[in-house]
Amino acid sequence: MSKKLISLLAVSLSFSVQAANEDVCKLFQTKASSSTALKDAPSYFISPDPNGKFVGVITTGGNTIVDLDTGKSIRFPGPYDPVFTPDGKYLTRPGGIIYNAEDVRKKAKANSSAQSMSPIHNGGMRGVYQSLGTVESPSAGNGNKATYRMIDDENGVSFQDYTIDHDDNGVKQKMGSAKRLCDGIKTDTPMLSKDGKYLSIYNEQSGTTQIYNIEENVKSGKPCQMVLDLGFPTGKVSFDYSNSQIAFHVDSVQTQDDYFSGISSRMRKDSFVLKIDKGKDASGKEKWVPRSFTKMNLTDGKADLGTGTYYPRFRKDGSIVTVVQHKSGLQSYSLDVVTQNDIAWQPFKAYLFNPDMYATCNADQKKEIKSLYALGELWSQICGNYNKDMRFQDMMKIPFGMDHDSCVKLIKDKWKGSMKSKVAEAGQSKGSGGELKLNTVKDLSEQDLIAVCPPKFEKNPNGNPKMVGMFGDRKPKTGPEILEAKCAGCHESAREDRPFIDFTNPSIADINMWAQHTFNKSLPEKKQMPPSDENQLEPEEEKMLKEYFIKVLSGQEQYKRAIPE
């Protein structure tokens, strides 16, 4: 029998096993109020209009504005980061380039390109990946004047305050000087709260996501004050408008703590929302404490590699817009909206998310942790096809998104003899600092595991979401689109840890160098691009990009960016 036939039979058997276990494998399906299909693959970031139905999306063809009600999209200037101000008055691009958002909305409603639209301000910062907060809003005392704080990734994190007075006599602007923010803290994926008072970062040194109060740092240069360390790494944080909730995505199988442009076939991402209690610690310093959380699953109740939800972003009414990647390969994408009424909350327990706390847990807490691990490992053994790749922390988070009835049935049907030993054996290889003794999980009872099944949530009374647009496979990305999605977003930033590369007018020697760093596997790993832990190329992307490089270097095709300038 040929290897190819054996492989096909193995895949077929895998699907048959999963189908037979569908009743025990079901995950809780978060109900979206709407789901809008995306024509193009999203890349790096989204920014919803705080007040309405539009979303700024980076695609492989550049910036677009998507209408959630119709699924139509228009072009917007620039390749990256079309970000709305929190009040929805302006739409910005990297470098502090600012547009009147209402003019963009008019273009979008008319389905007319905004590509040639002129900004009201041309900017003065160099970095990309900007985030904004409204420091002062228009009021009876200051008319139409508003002040915005903008941060970007130049030299760590830089900020600049913009005061804009937009009235019938035109636009007046006053720009503060660009300054470093939270100097001395190793920052990545920085995001600003809607009021400009708090900064979230991924701290490479601690390997965790942290939130800082930056007010004293901005005013007088005093150190930024940490108010929350989540204890685990996340993607870019979104703050709601009262700083009482935060949203982010979490990675499974690997941790991707840098820019990325979609979920690779070797990963999965899940979006979480946390409710926050704000108070003070014993010394009187501000402290945030997560009170409850939800894990949002919008991928048809499944958890396959190459799928998931990411970039959850709050709108002013509390609803959340998030990207959903529905399947691996030639992926299908949508923008889904989840309202506050449709969120299923669970109590947040920090020791279930932070491995550094395991050693100080009491016996009951350690049993709860081991039960969650055992349940996650059991689910992955029966329902998944990638359990060998999953880490201890990945297994721990699986039960948070399970359907209650399916969870109970899985335990009663499958938590038996040889499977218990199999789960315990897998636990020994994954480890957890040693203090949990995962080889003993086989001694856990059915009731121990049932105790950590999620609550039985009420089903969404609104039924199925409003489906907008044509869902299905996209066309494969072209060579120029792959360069934009995998390379340009990182190397055209102003970050200190990577060389700046201008992708607009490269020489043949430049393109040859790109090809060498992409496909010459004899180079040191640090010089191979994209980095092995970031923006990995899928097999189809490798094929398309290699063919494109060959055509350009041999003179068969002229180099051209995917993004019109």
N, C-alpha and C positions, 0 to 999 in steps of 0.2 A: 504494500500500500504506500502511495507517495506521501511525502511530508506535507505537501499542500493539502491533500485530501484529509490527512490526519488532523491538520490545523483547522480545516473547515468543520470537521466532525466535532472537534473540541469546542469550537465557538457555538455550534448548534446545540451541543449538550449543555453548555453554560446557560444559553438562553432558555432551554427547556427547564432546567433546574430552577432558574429565577421565576419563570412563569408558574411553575408548580407551587412555589412558595410565595406567590404574590400576596396572599391574604395575611401572611405574617411579616412581609417585608415592607408593607405600606408605611410611608411617612406622612406626617400631618401636613396637609397642603394649605399654606397661607393663601387666603383669598384676596386677589387683586381686584380693585374696582374697575380697572381698565388695563389692557395689554396692547401696546402699539408696536407692530413689527417695524424693525429697522431695515432699510434697503441696503445700507452699507455697514460693515463691521465697525463697532465703536472702538476708539483707541485712547487710552490714557485717562480720560476724565469725562464727566458730564456736569452740567450746571442747569438746574431747572429754573424757569422764571418763577420768582417767589409768589407772584400774584395770579398766575394763569396757566395756560395750557401748552406753553412752549418750553423746549429744552435745548440748551446749547450742547452739541455733541461733537467731539473730535472724531473724524472718520479717517480712513486711509486716503481719502481724497481731500482732506482739509476740514475746516470748520463748517458746520451746518447748524441750522435752526430747525428743529423738528416740531411739527404740530401734532400733539397727542390726540386730537380729535379726528384728524383726517389721515394721519400717517405721512403726509406730504412734508418735504423738507426743502429749504432753500440754502444756497451758499452764502457764507458770511466771510469777511476778509480774514486771511491768515491761516496758518497751519495748525495752531494749538490754542487750547484753553479759552474758549468763549465763555466768560464768567459774568453772571449778573451780579450787580450790587445787591445787598440784602433787601433794600427797599424796592428793587425792581425798576429804578429810574434809569439806570445805565447798564450797558453791556461792555465789558472790558476785554482787552487782549493783553498778552505779556508785554512788559515794559511800561505799563501805565497808559496804554492807548485806550481811549474812552469814546463810546458811541452813545447817542440818545436811544434808549431801549424802545421807546414808543415808535420811533421811526423804523426800527427793525421789525417790530410787531406788525406795523402796517404793511411792510414788504412781505412778511410771512403770510398774513391773511390774504394778500393778493397773489400769493404763490409766485412772487417776483424776486429774483436774485438780489441780495444785498452786497454782492461781491465788490462793487465799485463805490460803496457808500463811504463818505468822508467822516473821519472822527471829529469830535469836538475838542479833543486834546490828543497830542501826538506822543505823550509820555516822556520818560527820562530815566527809567530803570532798564537794566540789561537782562535780568533773569527771566525765567519762565515759571510756570506752575504757580500763578498768583492766586491769592485768596484774599477776601475782603470782609471788613466789618464796618458798620455804620456807627461812627463815633458821636456824631451830632446830626439829628434829623431836622427837616424843616419844621418850624413852629411859628406861633403868632409873633414871637419876638425876633426871629431872624428871617422871616419871609421864606424864600425858596432855597435858602442856603443850607447845604448839608456838607458834612465832613466825613470822609471815608479813610479808613486805614487799609493800606494794601501791603501784603507781604509777598515776597517771591524767594526763589532758592539761590539768589546770588550770594556767593561767599558764605554759605551756611544758611542763614535767614536774614533778609534785610526788610525793613519796613519804611513806608513813606506815607504821610498824611496828606490828603487832597481835600481842599475846600472848594466846592463848586456852587456858584450862584447862577441859576438858570431861570431867566425871566423873559419878558417880552422884549427887553432891550438886548438880548443875546446871552452869551455864556461868559462868566468871569471865573477864573480859576486861580487858586493860590496853592502852590506846592511847597510842602516842607522838604527838608533835605533828607536823602536816603541814609538810614542808619542801620547798624547791625542790631539784631534782636537776640536776647538771651545768649550773649557771647559766653563761650566756655562750655556750653551744653552741646553734645554731639547730636545734631538734629537731622532727621530725614522725614519725608512726606509731611511737611508742616501744613497745618490748616488753622485758620482763624475763626473764632466764634463770630456770630452775627453782630454782636455789639463791639467787636474789636478788643475785648478785654482778656480773652483767653486764647492760648495757643496749644494745639495738640501736636505731638511729634512722635515719631518712632525713634527711640534712643538705642543706637547700635551697641552701646556699652552694656546696658542692662538687658537688651533684647526684648524690651517691653514698650508698649504705648503709654505715653504720659501726657498729662494736661497741666499747663502752667498758667498762673495769673501773671500777666505781663504789665499791669498798669504802672507799678513803681519802676520797672525797667525802662518803660517808655518815658516817664516823667523825669527821672533823675539818674538812670543808669544802674540802679540797685539790681541785685540778682533777681531773676525770675523766680517766682515762688510756686513750687509744685503743689497742686491740690489733689491730684489723683495719679497713681501708678496702677494701671490695670493688671499688671503682673503677667501679661502675655502679649505677643505681637499682633497687631491688626493692620488693615489697610487704612486709607485716608479717612479720618474722622469727620463726621458732619454734626454740627451742633444745631439743636432746634432754636427757636427764637427766644426762649426763656432760659436757656442753658439748664433745663431740667431733664433733657434727654440727649443722648448721643447715639449715632449709628455708625457702623463700620462693617467691613467684611473680614472674615478670618479664613486662612488657608488650611487645606488638608493636604497631607502627603509631604509637601514642602512648604517653606515660609518664603514668600516673595515680598521683601520689605522695600522694594524700590519701584520705579516706574514699570508698568507693564501694560500690554495692549491686548488683553483678552486672556482667556483661560487655556493653558496648553492641555494637550491630551493626557498629560501626566499629573494633572492637578484638579482640585475642585475648590470652589470658594462659596462660603455661606455668609449671608448678611445677618447681623445681630443689631438689636436696638436695646439700649439700657435706660432705665429711669434712674435719676440721680437725686439723692438728698444732699443738700448743701448745708454744712455746719462748720464747727471749729474743733480742733483737737485740744488736748489738755493744756497746751501752751498758748492757746488762743489764736493759732494760725488757721486760715481757711482750709477746709478739708471737704472733699466730695466723696460720698459713699454710694455705690450702686445699690439700688433697692430691689429692682426686678428687671427681667430681661425677656426677650423673645428671639427665637431663631427663625428667620423667614425662609421658607422653602417654596419657591415658585416654579420649580421644574417638574411639574406633573407628578409630584409625590415620589420622585426617584432621586438617586444620589450618585449618578454615574460620573466617572472621571471625564474631564473635558466639559463639564457643565457647572452651573451654579448661578448665584446672584452676587453682584458686586457694585461698588460705588453708590450705596444708599444715600440719598440727599433729601434733606427736609425742605418743604415749602412752608409758607407763612401760616397756612391753616393746620399745620401739623402732619399733613400727609407726606408720604415718602415716595420718591421716584427712584427706582433702581434698575440697573441693567440686568437682564436675564440672558444667559447663554444656554440654549436649550439642548444642544447636543454637540458632540465632538466632530472632528473632520471638517466638512464644509458647513461651519456652524450657522445656526439660526439664532437671531438676537431679537430682543424686544425691550421696550421701556415699560415697566409695570408700575402702577400706582397703588399703594397700600394706605388706607385711611387709618386713623387712630382707633376707630370702632372695630376694625378687623384685626387688630393685634391681639394675640393670645399671650398674656403675660405669665411668667413663672417667677418665683422668688429667686433672687440672685444670692449665691453663696460663694464668697471669694475663694475659699479653699478648693472649690471644684474647678476653678480656672487657673489658679496660680500654683505651679509645682513647687515653688520655694516654701510654701506653707505646709507641705505634707508632713514634714518632720515634727511639727508642733501640733498636729491634729490629734484629737483624742480617739479612743477605740471606735466609738460610733461613727465618727467622721471618716476614719480610715475604712471602715466597712462600707460606708456610702460610696467612697471613691472607688474601692475595688469592685463594688456592685455595678457602678456606672461603666467601669472599664470592661467588666465581664459581659455586660449587656451589649456594649458597643462591639466588642470582639465577636460575640455570638452572632449579632446582626451581620457583621462583615463576612463571617465564615459562611453563612447561609445565603445572604442576599447580595453581597458585593463580589467584585472580581479583582479587587486590588488590596485585600487585607494585609498581604505581606509587605506592602509599601507604606502602610499607615503607621503613624507614630502613636505612642501612648496617649498624647494629648488629643490626637484626632479621634481615637476610639472613645475617649471620654465625652466628646461633644455629640456623638451620633444620637444617643438617647434623647437629647434635648429636642430633637426634631421628629421623634417617632409619633405615630398615631397610637393613642392609648390602648384601644382594643387589640390592634395588631401586635403591640408590644407584649401584652399579657398572653396572647395566643402563642407568640414566638417562644416565650419562656416555658409555658406549659407543654408545648409540643416538642421543643428541641433541647431544653436544658437537662440533659440526661447523660449518663455514663461516659461514653467515649468522647462526646462533644465537650463535656466539662474538662476532661484531661487535655483535649486539643486546645481549648481556650487557655488553660493554665500554662501549657507548654509555649504557646505564642507569647504569653505575658512575660515569661522568663527572658525571651530575646529582646523584648521592647524596653524593659527596665523602667524604673521611676525613682531613681535615687537609692534604691535598695530598701527603703524603710517600709514599703507597702507589702513586700513578700508576695508578688503576684502569682507565684506557684501555688499559693493556698486558695486561689479563687474557686477551685473545684469543690471546696467545702461549703461554698455559699448555697443557700437554699433557694427554692423557687420564690418564696416570699421576700427574701433579701433582694432579689432582682426586681420583682414586681413593685417593691417599695420605691424604686427609683424610676419607674415608668413615668412619663409626663402626665399631668392632669388630663382629664377628659374634657377638652375644650368644646365650647358650643360651636356649632357649624355656622358659617357666615350666612345670615338670612338673605343677603342680596343675590345669592346664587352665583352663576358663572360670570366672569368679568366681561366687560364690553371689549370685543376683539376688533382691532383697527388695523387695516392693511393686509398685505399678502404674506402669510407665514410659509416658510419652506427654506430649502437650501439656497445659499448665495452662490454666485459665480466665484471661482477661485481668484484670489488676489493676484494682481499683476506684479512684476518685478519692482516697479517704482512704488507701488502701494506697500509692498513688504518693507522696502527701505524706510518709508515714512513711519510705518507701524513699529518696526523693530529697532531702528537705528537713530533716525533724525531727532526724535523727541528727547533722547538722552543727550546726544552730542551737540545739539544746538542750545542746550541750557547753559547757564553761567556757573555751573557747579565746579567746585575746586577739585573734585576727585575724578574728573574725566576730561579729556581734551576736547576743546571746541572744534567742531567741523562744520563748515558751510556746505550744505547739500545743494545749493542753488547753482553754482558755477564750478564744478570740480574739473580737474584735468584728467586726462586718460591715466596718468600716473596715480592720481588719487583713487580712481575707480579700481585700478589694478590692486592697489593696497587694500581697499575694502574687500575685494574678492579673496585676497590672500588671508586676511584676518578672519574671514568667514568660513573658508573651506580648507585651509591648510592645517590639518590636524597635527602636524609635526611641530607647530609653534607652541611655546609654553602656554599653559591653560589660561593664564592671566591676559594673554594677548589675543586669545580667540574670541570672536564676536559673533552673535551676542554672548554675554557671559553665560556660563552654564546654569547659573541660578536666576537669570533674568531673561524674559522675552525669548524663550527658547523657540527655535524654528521647528515647525511641524514638517513632516516628510514632504508634503505637497508644496510647502513654502520653500524648502531647500531646493526642490526641483525647479520651481519657477524662477527663483532668484539666480540659480546657477545658469540657467538658460539665458536669462536677461544679461548677466555679466558677460557671457560668451559673445552674445550678439553685439553689445556695445564695444567691447574690447577688440572685436574683429572688424568693426566698421559696418556691420549689417544694420545696426539701429543706432539712432542718436540718443544720447542721454537726455532725459527730461523728467523733471519732478512730477509727482502725481498731483501736486497742489498748484493750481494756477496762481501766480502772484498778482 
